[in-house]
């Protein structure tokens, strides 16, 4: 199809993919929270360049204010989890040395219990999933670990896609020519079918001249 030719030329669709991937991350967080009967669940991406965690999805407590917030990736239970690449169950954060109370207070919610999972993809750390104040009867955090494991695997895959989307977006912003192509893509999608066909023919003529 001629539309497919244009998509290949302009790299259309990255923004739509990014939105879809973030919605999927949010769905994973919400499902995990429900499965663990928890007050909150968060998925945090590791920004390697800045050595920070970034909240990409939050369900429950903090979902209206935490998206996009950052903190150092060497802090707290999340930092320990990613460094050790081990999941951890903390039924009482008040007796856990790695718990960063100041970081929790800055979010406006200090949990009593945390389950944290390292998110690893292709043997590289991509982030952390945390479940806060879970309620799973007598099994407590051990039961929550069993619930979280498959969702953490899904989150690892989607976080890698989110990072790819972000990298592509930064490349477009940094390159004037790519920005022009992105603008052209947006304009093309708004054309009528007749004008779209004309635009495709014009692009083909330009390609032949090159």
Secondary structure, 3 states (H helix, E strand, C coil): CHHHHHHHHHCCCHHHHHHHHHHHHHHHHHHHHHHCCCCEEEEEEEECCCCEEEEEEEEECCCCCCCCCEEECCCHHHHHHHHHCCCEEECCHHHCCCCCHHHHHHHCCCCCCEEEEEEEECCEEEEEEEEECCCCHHHHHHHHHHHHHHHHHHHHHHHHHHHHHHHHHHHHHHCHHHHHHHHHHHHHHCCCHHHHHHHHHHHHHHHHHC
